[in-house]
């Protein structure tokens, strides 16, 4: 599935951006988040409660008992060549054949990256990329002892906002939206924002962003007190429809508003019926890994399976 999008830059919305082309997901999203300028090699933030640092990566805080009793995950590339036809096995301590630190982190980085500065650590696995990228690390998988689960996200730290990792929403998955969420639906990329507690803003990034009230606007605002659900798709029954775009299902994506929690969630398809090509969400936040999760990294599709600790090769039960 080739998803098209527009190169994005918050710090430059003038007429010069008309020269930008719509590119596939392997291109970089530009982000002027100045917080990354403050990050350094000794404090690389993964999420609100997870920080990677030299000390954390080398403390080896996952015990042999935890590794033995925890499930493991297998990454298998089904389209592309990032892994050079290798299956990647990961346990609670880390990647089989990786750094061997038993810290619970697996870092996937660029092959033959030439360091201009001294990096804290080398990646566990060097990806086979088609082109040189100006940063060493692409994405990370890590194990959290507190919940005995694995998580995946684009690597966070200096330059990390240019890493592209999309998570495919499975049918019945419901994800709570965070600010500035980017999703791929049909052949378009949308920015999703929750504003004023109950309003959902959907911005089509294929064209230049216009003012909300303009008749040619690509930004639409739906208020939760009027729209408990918002649908996006090819059908004219959708709240935001693309009737001539065959890359969309009739009902591609649904957004639901929880009035009690004052938050919006995203669901693929509608009424438990999945869309044809799926709804994909940018992995800029951490995502809980579930069995049979599909991710796309720079246009390579990867299937993730989770296997219970007591399973064996002859009789495997998938979680």
N, C-alpha and C positions, 0 to 999 in steps of 0.2 A: 504494500500500500504506500504510494507516494503522496505525502501530505505537503501541500504548498503553504508558504507563509511569507511574510514580509520582514525584512531586517528591521529591527526595532531599536530605537534610541530615544530615551526620555529627554536627553539634553539637547536634541536637535530636531525640532518639529517644523522647521521653515521649509521654503520651497526647494531647497537643495535636495530634500528627501524624495522629490519626485523622480529622481534618477534611480532610486532603489528598485530592484526587481523582486518578483515573488519567487522565493527559492524553496527547496524541500527542507525537511527537518534536519538535514545534516549541516545546514548553515547555522551561523551563530545568532542568538538573540542578544542584542546589545542592551546593556542596563547601566544607568548612571548611579546606581546605589553606592553612595560614598562610604558606606560602612565597610565595604571591602577594602578601601584604601587604608583603613585603620588596622585591618587584620595583618598579622605578621606570622612568620613561620613557627612561632611558639604558641600561638593561640588561634587555631582554625576551627571555627564554629560549625558544627554539624546541624544542630537544631537548638531549640531553647534550652534543653537539658542535657545535651550531649556535646562535649568538646573534645576534639582531637588535639593532643599536644605530644611533644616528644616523650615526656614523662609517662603519659597515659599509654602510649603505644608500646612502650618498653617495660611496663610494669608487670606484664604477664599475669593478669588478674583473673583469668578463667582457669579453674582447677581441672585436673584430670577427671575427677568424679563428675563435674558439670558437663564436660565434653562427652563422657561416656553415656550419660543419661539424657542428654539433649538430642533433639532431632538434627538431621543434617539436610542441606539443600544441594541440589544438582542444577547447574546452569548448562543448558544445551542450546547451541545456536541452530536455528532452523532456516535462517535466510541471512546470508552475509558471510564474512570471513574475519570477523574481529578476533575470534578465538583460534584461528588456524585449525579448525575441525577438532578441537579439543573440548571435552566435557570438563567443567570446573566443579570440583567437589569442595564444599565448605562445611565445617563443623563449628561448634560454639567457640572454639579457640581461634579459628581462622581458616585459611585456605590450605588444602592439602598440597604440599610442595611450595608453599608461599614463604613468608618471612619467618614463620615458626616461633612467633613471640607469644602466642596464646593470649592475645589481648582482645580477641573478639572482632577485630576489624580486618576487612579485606579491601585493599585499594587497587583499583584497576586504572592503569596509567598508560601513557604514550610510549611506544616503542622507540628506543634510541633517542630519547629526549636529551638534548644538550643543555645541561644546567648552567645558567649564567651566575647563579648564586648557590651556596651550599644548601641543599634541601635537608629536611629533617630525616626523611626515610625514603627508601625506594618502594615502588609499588609491588604488590604481591604478584600481579600479572600484567605483562606489557601487551597492550592491544595492538592488533595489526591494522593500523589506520591507512587509508588511501592517500592522505595528505598530511603534511606536517602541521601541527597545531602549536600555538605559542604558549602552552602551559602543559605541565607534566601529568596532571591527574584528571580523570574523566568522571568516574562514579565510584561509589563505595557501598559495600554491604556490611552490616555490623549486627552483632548479637547483643541483646540486652538481658542480663541475668534477672532483672526484676520481673520481667514478663515472660521470660524464656521464649523469646521470639526473635526473628530476624527482620531487619529493615533495610530498605534500599533508597538511595537518593543520589542526585547529582552531587559531585564533590563540592563541599563548601569551603571557601577560602579565597584568596586573592586570585582573581581571574575566573573564578568558578562559575559565574553567571552565564558564561559563554558555553558551558557544557550542556549538551542536549541529551536528555533521557526522558522518554515518554512512557507512562504506565497505562496499559489498556484496562479500562474499567470492565470488570466481568458483570454479567447479568446479576441483578440483585445487590451488587455493590452499591453502597451509598457513602460518598465521601463528603465530609463537611468542608465547605469552601473557606479558604483563607484569602487574605487580601492579595490582589494582583496575581490571581491564578491564571495560568495560560492553558487552554485546552485546544485539542485538534479534533474537529468534527467535519465530516465530509472532506472536502479538499481545502478547508479554510482553518485559520488559526484565530482564536478569540481570546481576548483578555476579559476576565470576569472579576468584578469588584463588588463588594457589599458596602453600601453607603448608608449613613443615617440609620443604622440598626436594622432597618427592614427593607431597604431598597436594593435591588440587584441591577447592576449595570453590565451589559453585554456589549463589547466593542469588537467589531469586525476589523481585524488588522490587515486585511487584504488591500484596503485603500487608505488614503490619508484620513486621519481622525478629524471629524468635523465637530462643530458645536452641537450639543444635545438637541436643541430645539430646531435645528436646520432640517428642512424637508429632505435633504440629501444625506442626512446624518447616517453614520455607520455605528453610532452608539445609541443603545436603547436602554431605558430605565424602567424597571417593573417594581412596583411597591408591594411588599408582602401583605399589606392589609387589603389589597385588591386582588392580588394574584398569589394564591397559595401554591400554585404550580405554574411554571413557565416552560413551554416546549419549543424546541428548535428542530427544524427539519424541512423536508420538501413539501409536505402537505400544507395547503392554505389554511387548514385548521390550526396550525402552529402559531404561537404568539410571535415568533420570529421565523419567517418562512423563506425558502429558496426554491420556488416552484419549478424553475428551469434547470436546476443543478442536479444532475443524476448521481452525483457522488454522495448525496444525502439520502438516507432512508426517509420514509414518510414521516416518522417520528424518530429523529436521530438522538436527541438528548433531552432529558427532563431535569428541571431545577425545582426543588421543593423547599418551602419556607416553614420553619418551625416557629410558631408565634411565641411559644413559651420560652424557648432558648434564644430567640432572636437571631437565628442563624439559617443560612441556606446550605442545601446539600445538592450534589450532582449525581445523576443516575443515567446510565446508558439506556437508550430506547425509551419505551413507555409501557406502563402496565405489565411489567415483567417480560416484555418482548424485546429482545435485543435488536440493535441496529445491525445492518449488514456489515459495515466496515468498522464498527466500534467507535467508542469515544475514548480519546487518549488525553491524559493530563500530564503536564510537565512535572518532572520529578524534582522540583526545586525545594520541596518539603520531604520529610521522611515518610515512606509508605511501608506499612506492615506487609511482609511477604506472605502470600497465601499460595497454597498448592496450585499448580497450573497457571501461575501468573505469567502474563506476556508483557515483555518490555521491549522498547525499541531504542537502540542507541546508535545514533548517526546512521540511521536507515538499516541497521542490522537487527533482526528480530530474534529475541532470546526467550526461551521457555524456562521457567523456574519451577522445579518440583521439590516438595518437602517430604522427607521420609522419616518416619518415626524411629526412635532409637532402637527399639526391639526388633525391627524388621531385618530381614537378611535377603541375600540375593535370590534364594529359592522361593521365598514367600514374602513379598514386599506389600505392605499396606500403606497407601498414600494418605497423608493427613488432609 
